[in-house]
Amino acid sequence: MKESVPFAFFSLLALLRGRLDTLLLGFLTDYSAVGYYQLAFRVMFASFFVPVVVGLMFFPQLST
């Protein structure tokens, strides 16, 4: 159990790094702006996968 503490610590740091923009925005503005930011970020992040799926649908030989 003692050996897992560094891994848990680095995992926590990685999670904080991924959400640092949201945390900083939460300190500087109100919560409605943070909500709009997260909604826009999720839509933008999901849009990255659309060209990949369309490309795999038309060119399935590229997936192997």
BAPAKOL-739246 format. One record per residue: x, y, z of N, C-alpha, C, CB in turn. Coordinates in steps of 0.02 Angstrom, whole numbers, plus 32768, in hexadecimal, padded with zeros to 4 digits. Atoms other than C-alpha are relative to their C-alpha. Glycine has a CB too. Layout:
N
XYZXYZXYZXYZ...
END
This chain:
64
80297FC58000800080008000802B803F80007FD18000803C7FD47FC67FFC808E80768027802180107FBD80357FF480357FE07FF6804180DA805C7F7B7FD180217FCD80187FBE7FE5802F7FE38030803C80997F247FF5804B800A7FBD7FDC8006800A7FB87FF3804181497F6F801C802C7FC88020801380437FE97FD5803780B181947EE77FD57FFB7FC180487FEE7FEE802B8008803A8042814B7E5F7FBE802680097FF37FB67FF2803E7FDB7FF37FA681937EB0800D804B7FFC7FE47FED80457FEF7FB980027FFD823C7EC3800880187FB88040800D80277FF77FEC8046803282427E0C7FBF7FFB7FD980367FD67FDF8041800480217F85820C7DD67FD6803D80117FDB7FBF801680237FC47FEB7F3B829B7E3A801B803D7FDB8005800A804C7FE27FC880257FB683147DEA7FEB80007FB7804C7FFE80058016800480457F8682D57D3D7FB780177FF880097FB97FE580457FEA80037ECE82EF7D627FFA804C80087FD77FDD803580017FB87FF67EEF839F7DA1801A80257FC380298013803D7FE67FE0803C7F5583C87D077FCC80027FC9803E7FDB7FE78035800280337EC483937C997FC78030800E7FE57FBB7FFB80377FD37FED7E4B84027CF98017804480197FD67FDF80367FE57FC27FE77EBC84947D207FDE803D7FE1804A80047FF480217FC880217E6985067CA17FBB800C801F7FF97FF37FB580427FF87FE27DBE84E57CED8005801B80477FDC7FBD80017FF77FE77FBC7DFC85017D9E8013804A800080367FD880257FEC7FBA80037E5085A47D6F7FC7802D7FE9803C80097FD1803B7FDB80167DB685DF7D127FCD800780387FE17FDF7FC2802D7FFD7FC87D4F85B47DAB8014803380357FFA7FBD80207FE97FCE7FD07DBC86237E187FF780477FE580497FF4801180017FBD801D7DB686B67D9F7FBC80187FEA802E80017FC580437FEB80177D0186B57D637FCB7FDC80287FF77FF27FB4803780227FDD7C5786787D997FF67FBA7FE47FBF80287FFA8009804780117C1A85C57D8C7FDB7FF67FBE7FDD7FDD80378023800880407BAA85E27CF5803280027FC67FCA80367FF77FCC7FFE80347C4386107C8C80267FBE7FFE8030803B800B7FDD80407FFE7C9885717CC67FD67FC97FE080117FED8049802D8031801E7C00850C7C947FFE80057FB47FBB8008801C7FFE7FF680487BFC85597BE780427FE97FE27FF380497FEF7FBE801480187CB6853B7BD480057FB47FFC8037801B802E7FFD804980007CA784847C047FD37FE27FCA7FEC7FE48044802C801880357C14846B7B8E801F80097FBC7FBC802580037FDF7FF480407C7184BA7AFD803C7FD27FF7801580497FFA7FC5802B80047D0D84557B267FEC7FB87FF080288002804180178044800E7CAC83B17B267FE87FF87FB87FC87FEC80308016800280457C5C83D97A7F803C80017FD17FD0803B7FF07FC47FFC802A7D0584097A3580277FBE8004802C803B80177FDA803E7FF87D58836C7A7C7FDD7FC77FDB80077FEE804A8025803480247CCE82FC7A35800580097FB57FB6800080157FFC7FF580487CDF834E798B80427FE77FE37FF8804A7FF17FC1801C80197D92830D797D7FF87FB97FE88035800380368008804680127D51825C796E7FD57FF57FC27FE17FDB803A802C8007803A7CD5827C78E180287FF27FC07FD6803F7FF77FDB8011803E7D5782817853801F7FBA8003803680347FF47FE280437FF97DA881E378977FCC7FCA7FF0801D7FF6804680348031800B7D04818478977FEA80007FB67FC3800E802D80137FFD80477CD581C177E980367FE27FD57FF280497FEB7FCA801D80267D80819477A880037FB480058041801D8016800180497FF77D7580E577F17FC47FE07FDE80007FEE8049803B801B80207CC880CF77A9800B7FFA7FB47FC2802C800F7FF5800280487CFF80F976F7803E7FD97FED800680467FE67FC28022800F7DAC80AC770180107FCE8038803980327FF87FF5802F7FC97DA28013777580437FDD7FFD7FC97FCD80007FC0802280047E447FCB773480378027802480147FF67FB77FCF7FD97FDA7EA18059778B80007FF0804A7FF3804A7FF68004800F7FB87E67801D783580267FC280147FB87FF880157FDB803C7FEE7EC77F7A782B804A80097FF87FEA7FC57FD6
END
